[in-house]
Amino acid sequence: MKKLYFIAIYPPQQIIDEIKFFKQDLFINYHNSKAIKNDAHITLFPPFSREIELESDILTAFNKIDTNLSPFEVELNGFGSFPNPKNPVLFVHPVPNENLTALHHRVKQHFNFMKYSFTPHMTVGYRDLSYENYLKAWEIYKEKTYKTKFIVDKILVLRHDGRWVPIAQKELK
């Protein structure tokens, strides 16, 4: 049986709850229900499918990631978007950060079996967000203020069991 996995950074619960407020706004006012199902996070390696019997291989590779990196601060400042007409995305925008990029490269050393671009973001709206509703929401969100910061001190690997469940974590040190 196949399962989905991904690697991510999760902010503290308080920030997850604050971002959930924006997701609920998109659900109520812009008919976007998909985003409210997931907690806010920054993806380091996107979802991939593997046989559950191979989970130990995933965990072995995850444990090889070099996390010998001091915990670091990520600043979130305002909103951004990917204006793709077929799949628009609205997100909370992290300020560019060398440590975040370095951590992503360390993950990529052990999870390099698919190509993807690393554009750090915390999704607020996507999937069933129509382009028309995205344009309406973006008119408001592009001017909206949201600023906070948090310390990244661990990374997680998650498995989809009806919802995303952490199955392992590595501390930064």
N, C-alpha and C positions, 0 to 999 in steps of 0.2 A: 504494500500500500504506500502511495506517495504522499508526502507532506510538504508544505511550504515552510521555508526558513528565511530569516534575514538577520543582519547585524546592525545594531543601532545604538545611539546614545539617547537616553531618556532624561529629561529635566526633572527637577523635584516636583512632587505632587501639586504644590501650589501653582506652579507655572502650567502644568497639565490642565488644572482646573480653570485657570485664566483663559487659556487658549480654547478650552471646551466652550466657553461663553461665546467666542467668535464662531465656532463650528455650529452651535445652536442657533445663532443669528442667521447663518447661511441656510440651515435647515428650515427655519420658520419663514424667512423672508425670500429665499431664493430656491426653494425646493431641492436642496442638496442634502440627501440623507446618508450617503455613503461615508462621508468624512467623520460623522459623529461616532462611528463604530470603533475608530482607532484613537488611542491616546497620542498626544503630541510627542514627536521624536525627530531626531536627525538620522537619516539612513546612511550608514557607512558602506553597506553592501546590500543591494536590492533583493527582493524576494526571489528565491529559486526553489525548484522542486527536486526532491530526492526521495528515494525509497526509505521508509522508516528504518529498515535494517541497516542503512548506511549512516544513521545518525551518529554513531560513535566516531566515524571518520570525520564528520563535520566538527564534532567536539574536539577531536585531536588537532585538527587544523586550527580551530579557534584558540585552543590553549597554546599554540605555537606563536600566536601574534605577539609581537614585542610591545608590551605595555610599560616598558621602562621609560616612562615619560611622566613628568610631574603633573599632578592635577592642574587644570587650567580653566580660565574663565571664558565663557562664550556670552557675548552680548547680543541680545535680540533687539532690533530697532526697526519698527514699522513693518510694512507689508510689501510683498512683491508678487509677481505673477508670471506664469508661463501662458501666454495668450494663444495657445494652439486651438484653432477653431473646433477640432475634433475632440480634444481632451484638455480644456483649460484647467489651470490650477491656480489657486490663490493661497498664499502662504505667509507666515511670519518670517521675516528676513533676519538671519544671523549676520552680524558684521563679519567681513572676511577675517580669517584667523589662521595664522601659520601653524599653530598647534593642531587645529582641527584637520588641516590639510595633511600634516605629518602623520596624524593618527590614521587617516584614511589610507595613506600610502602603506602604512604598516599592515593594515587589514588586507589590502590588495596583494601584498606579497604572498599571502596564503590562500586568498580567495580571488583567483585571477582567471577563472574559467568562462567568464563572459565579460563583454565590453559594455561599459556604461560611463556616462559623464557624471562627475561628482559636482553637484551644485547644491551645497548645504541649504536646507530649508525645513520648516515645520509646517506641514500641510494644514490648511484650514478648510479649503473646499476643492473637490475634484470628482472624478468619475461621473456621477449623474448630475453634475452641474452643467446645465445647457450653456452654450456660448452666449446666448441672449441674456441669461441670468448672470453669467460671469461678468459681462460688460456692465450690467446695472450694479452689481456688487463692487466691481473694481472702481467705479466712479466714487463710491463712498470710501472703500478701504485704501485707495492710493493716498488719501489725505488723512486717514485715521492714525492716531498716535498710539503706539504700544512700545514700551521700552522696559526691559528688565535684563538681568544677567543671572547666570548660574555657573557653578563649578562642575566641570566634567571630571569625574574621578573613577569612572568605570565604563565598560562597554558590555553589551548584552547580545547573546544570540537568542532568537525567539523562534518558536514553532507555532504554526497555525493549527489550533485544535478547536475550530469554530470561532475562536478569537485568538489574538496573538498572546502567547504565554512564554515568559522567559524560561529558558532551560539551562542557561549557564551565564556566568558573568566573569569578567576579568577586571581587577582593580588597576588603576594607573598608580605607579609608584616612583 
